[in-house]
Amino acid sequence: MASGLRPRASTGLAVTNIHSKTNWAEWLTDASITSSPLDTPESSSFNTPYHLDSSPLSSLEDEDRNNIPFPELDVPELDLQLPQPNFQLVPRYTKSEPLKSISAAPDYDLAKLFTIAQPNMPTETPQIFHGDGRPKENPADFLKSFNRAMRQQSIAVSTDKLDAFGDYLGTNSQAEVWFKGLSSANKTSWPTFVAAFETRWPPIVIAEKTKAEYEKELLEHRLLETAVGTKTTLYDRECWAHEAWATKAMQLATSAGIAASTSMIWQVRGLLPSIVKDLLKDDEYADWAAFIKEVKELKGTRLAEKKEQHTKQEQEVIMLRADIARLQQRNPAQNSISALQNQLSRMSVNSPTLPNVTQTNSMVTRVPTQQANQGTQPNFSRQPTAAQQPLTITDEVKSSIRQLITSLPHHPDNPAGHAAYNTQVSQWNAKWGESTRVSHETGYPLKPGTAAIASSECFACGTHGHNGRNCTLPVNHIERLSRKEAAWRAIVSKVLGTFNRATATPISLVLNQFTQPASAWIEEVVEFSEGKEEGSA
């Protein structure tokens, strides 16, 4: 028996040590030297593994079991002879008929496939066309819709299209009347019919906006502060409001032709809400794309947080202002002017008090009242007067003033002229009353010897060379004009202007400084070269 084979029992099964691996070559050598009463295979309990539990060796320890030598077994050698395989080739069959050529055309119908898929597609239904220019009716759009409907229904023949075209026209409409009266030459083919249709209803040319209009629209495109941090819809998709604003702004900049430059970036950036501007970091932008990119990269949640903080700060400021106003109502702060007024009110002056004096906020005049004693200073009381309405210069007012100037002639400086002047004053007082204000409806007589009216004269003394502000004639002088005449001269100069300036005789005022009291007289001068100013009452 070969040394590398395991021993076998009489049944032909190999004997295996289940407790440890044994080198069978060394075991056969030891077994040939030492004899054992277990030489008989039939009486050995190791012939089969099915009797291990009942074997007397089961009471031994593991180490003793491993040291027990196995007997040498005689295993017969098996002489197995396998038959030689007999391979026979299977006969190959060949086709004698030649292969037919494969057609390039598919053996299926594409139209059927598309017909099957059509029910899942939206069906195009053209609106009825009238051709009378009614709202929401566009001839070009109707023609496109009709073509889409024909393609969905697989109608490609011109005659079939023309037959179906009349069904989409309004009854007795302009389009139907035109279609019925169309000649057969225009219905020979579909392109010919489309050309006739576009001749009758030409496509509308869109009025394109100018660059300036796009720039104006760009400045008017604002991102409201209330919309910051909110969401909106753009192209049927939900997005943040600042992203939608940036998309529209980029479209306007492109249409205006400034997208590749920095033009108007800072104007548009300055109109953004302060919350957005605070989060923009760049100070310079290469073009509009860089600016729009930074705006779009702002996080909507961050903007919402900043907006909430800003709203809280505004509410705190409003509450603080309300508290300040409440405190001011309790303890009103006095400024320097009010404090000075309070101090003056507490001061006392040693002067006689004026009884019967009442103060009002309206315009006042002083009139004498009853005097208590003959030698004391008269007391005055204030009485409100009606506020004078501003004069509106119209053609009627000018015509009325010219008539008044003609009806009140300016008399010469002689006894007859003074007598006529006194008569004019008496008649005026009788007609209008001495306390009546002079207006553009009343007029007033002119003092003899004074300058012509509306000649750039002084309204205080009636001479040339100065105005009422610079007049040197004392206020209470006898030669000074009355207030009514001064008012009349001022009204005429305001309404008609200094129309007599070029033709009036120059009049100068000469004061006598050597006599007391000082007197003044008016004389005519041949030449007058002094500067004339507009007089004032």
Secondary structure by P-SEA (a helix, b strand, c coil): ccccccccccccbbbbccccccaaaaaaaaaaaccccccccccccccccccccccccccccaaaaaaccccbbbbbbbbcccccbbbbbcbbbbbccccccccccccccaaaaaaaaccccbbbbbccccccccccccaaaaaaaaaaaaaaaccccaaaaaaacccccccccaaaaaaaaccccccccaaaaaaaaaaaccccccccccaaaaaaaaaaccccccccccccccccccccaaaaaaaaaaaaaaaacccccccaaaaaaaaccaaaaaaccccccccaaaaaaaaaaccaaaaaaaaaaaaaaaaaaaaaaaaaaaaaaabbbbcaaaaaaaaaaaccccbbbbccccccccbbbbbbcccccccccbbbbbbbcccccbbbbcaaaaaaaaaaaaacccccccaaaaaaaaaaaaaaaaaccccccccccbbbbbccccccccccccccccccccccccccccccccccccaaaaaaaaaaaaaccccccccccbbbbbbbcccccbbbbbbbbcccccccccccc
